[in-house]
């Protein structure tokens, strides 16, 4: 319960904006009216569940009413929980470092928490005794290189970097080649935070992926997209464009503690079926959690 409570406390904004309102209605000894169902539908949309997921939940509620499985407002809440859990269970697949020289390409736009996520993943893996290398292929900002270098020091990871302005694809090639030569367990390649709407910048990250493949044909073994949960439905657009360009194999949703619209994790899961590897619920190292669907649902719905 301590573990669940720690997550629950971090997700208090989602609980306040969404689940507390559902709890409040569930307690009422009143019939299930069309007005009540409209309220639920509107609340789901407002909470960033998206149209597709909202319709899935509302259809399940209506089917439950028709079959007499749902008789009370509390039953409606239970059905919402059930549908959400079923959606999230589809994407509950923790990242597995399956072999040595495992290459992870990490992408996402500026401000998503990408470099910090890499640093935390480096620490998690070095704590397990793995040899980790970080590759600073975000060469557009000196601050990004410095930030990754600081994480390398803190985690005990190796780092490959060049000066600001160096060719990102060349840095990625050199980094992966170095990691292979040094027989490391896992290589994390950082990239510049690209707006998914800027075609030339997306082309640059495609070049980075090709450079990695030139150094190591079967790599990257994981293409990890870091998304900021606070941007709501725009995260869907980002996931769509990055997936189209790169073939995303895993997602990290950061800043889940800062959003009042936690439904975005369900919307993304239903839309793409891409594994949610981790969620970020704070600044500390332990606040990057391997995603567990049941823990998430329980923590959000527990009063």
N, C-alpha and C positions, 0 to 999 in steps of 0.2 A: 504493500500500500504506500510505503514511503516513496518508491519509484514513481508510481502513478500520481501521487499527490504533487511531486515536484514538477511533472509535466503539466498537471492540471493548473497549478498556480501560475505557470508561465503562459498558459492559454486563456487567462482570465478575460481578455478583451473579446475573444471569440465567444466565450461563454456568456458574457454580459449582453452582447449584441444579438445572439442567436438562441442559445439553449435556454437561457433564463426566461426568455419570452415564451418559448415552447412549454417550459415547466409551468409557468404561470397559467397558461391556458389549460394544461393537462389537469390541474388541480380543480378546475371548475366542474361542478356536477351539472353540466349543461349538454344539450344534444349537439350532435355534429351537424351544423348548418352549412349552407353554401357560403355564407359570410365567413364562417370559421375556416373553411377550406380555401377561400380566396386570401384570407390572412396568411395562412401557411404558405401558399404559393408565392405571395408577394415577399414574405420574409426570406424564403429560399433564394429568390432572385436578388434581393437586396444584400444577401450574405455571400454573393459571388458563387453560388452553386452553378450558375449558367442555365440557359434554357433547356439544353439536352438532359442534364441531370435532374433539374426541377421537374420536367415532364415525366421522367422515369419514376421519381418519388411519388408524384401526384397520381400517376396511373396505378402504382402499387397500393396506394391508400384507397382509391376508388374501387379497385378489385377486392380489397379486403372488406370494404363496406358492403359490396354486393354479395360477397360470400358469407357475410355475418361474422367473419373473423375479427373485424374491427367493430366494436360496439360503443366504445367510449373515447374521449379525447386522449386519455392515457394510452389507449391502444394505438392511436394515431402516432404518438411520440415513439412508441416501441417499433412501429413499422418504419418510421423515418430512420431510426437507429439501425434497424436491420438492413435496409437498402444501402445506407452509407457504408456499413461494415462490409457488405458483399462487394461493393464497388472497390473499396480500398484493399480488400484481401487480394484482388487480382494483381495489384502492383506492389505487394509486400515481398520484395526480393532484395535482401541486403547485398551490398557489393562484396563479391568474393575475389580475393587476389589468388587466382587459381594456379599460378606457377611463377617461377622466377622471371625477371625481366618483363614484368607486366606493365604495360604502358597505358596511362589514363590521360586522355586529352580533356582539358577542362575549359568550357566556354560559357559565355554569358555576357550581359551588358554591364557597363560601368555602374557601380553602386549596388550590384546584386549580392555582394559578399563573396565573390569568387575566390580572390586571393586568400582571404581569411579562411575560407572553407578548405582550400588546398593545405594551408598551414596546419589546420586542425586534423585533417586526414593524415598528414605527415606524422604528426605527434602520435595519433592513434596507432599507426603502423610501427613506428620506431619503439613505442611502448611494448609492442608484441615481439620485439626482437628482430624486426625486418630492417634490411638496409634500404633506405629511401633516397631517391634523388629528385630534386626539384629543378625544373627547367624554366628560366625566366624569359619566355618568348613574347611577353608583353613589353616591347621595347619602345613604345610610344611615350611612356611616362617614366621618368627616373624614379619617381616615388613608388611605382609598382615593383620595380626591380629591388629597391631598398626594402620594401615591405616583405617581399618573398625571402630576401637574404636574412632578414631578422627572424622569420619563421624557421628558416633552415638552422640558424644558431640555436633557437629555443628547442627545436625538436631533435637536434642531432643529425639532421639530414645533410646529404651532399647537395651542392648547387652548381648548376652551369649557367653562366650569365655573360652578357657582353654589355657594351656601353649603350646608353640611350640612342635610339635612331638606327641601331643595327637591323639587318634584315631578319624579321621574326622567323621566317621559314628556315633560314640558315641556322639560327640559334636552336630551333627545334631539332633539326637534323643533327647538329653537333651534340646536343644534349642526349638524345636517344642513343646515338652512336657511343657516346661516353658511358652511358648507363649499361649498355650491353658489354662493352669492354671491361667494365669494372664489376660485372656480375651482380648488379643490385637486384633486389627483390621487386621493387615497384618504382616507376618513374611517373611523376606528375608533371604535365606540361601546361604551364599557365599561358593564357592568350590575352590579347588586349580586349577590353570590354567593348563589344561591338553592338551598335544599334542594328537590330535585325532588318530595319528598313533601308539601311545604307548598303547598296549592292557591292560597291567597291570594297568595303570593309568585310563583308561576308565572303567575298572572293579571296581576301587575304587569309582568312582562317581556313578556307578550303585548301589554299596553298600550303599552309602549315600541316594540315592532315596529310597531304601528298608527300611532303618532305619527311614526315615521320614514317610513312610507308616505304619511302625510298631507303631509309636507314634500316627499317625492320618491316619486311613485307606484310607480316600478319598483324601488325599494330595499326592503330591503337586498339587495344583489347576492350577498352571502355571509352565511350565519348559521353562525358558527364556534363549536363546542362545545369547551371546554377541559376535559379529563379528567385526573385524577391516577391514573397507572398503579398506584400502590402500594395502591389500595383494592380491587384485584382485581375479583371478580365484581360488586361494587356499581357499578362503572363501566358495566356492561351495563344495569343498572336506570336509571341516570342518563341514558344515551344514549337508551334507549327512551322515557322520559317527556319529555325535552327535544325529541326528534324528533316525538313525538306533538303537542306543544303548538306547536312553532315551525317544523318542517320543516328539520332540520339539513342543511346542504349540505357541511360539512367538519368534521373533527375534528383537534384537537391533543392528543397524549398527552404529558403532562409527567412528570418525575421517573422516566423510564425507567432512570436510573442508580441509583435508590434502591430499586427493586423486585427481589425475588428470584424473582418470578413473571411473567416477561416474556411468557408465553403470552396475556396479556389483549389484546395488540394483534392477535393472530390471531383470538381469540374475537370481538372487536368487528367485525373486518373480515368474518368469515364471517356473523355475525348480521345486520348492517345494510347492508353493501356501500356505506357512506358513505365518500367519499374521506378518507384520512388525509393531511392537508396537511403537518403537521410533527410531529416528535418532539422532546421536550426531554430532554437527557442531561446537564444540569448548569446551574450558575448563570450562566456567562459568556454573553455575546452570541452567540458562535460555537457555543454548545451547543444552540441552537435550529436544528435541521437540517430542510431539506425532505426529506420521507420518500422513501426509495428502497428498494424491496423487496429487490432483490438485495444491495445493500450491507448491509442489516439482517441478512438471513439469513447472508451470508458472515461478518459480524462476530461473530454469535452462535455459529456453528458452527466458526469457526477456532480451533484449540487455542491 
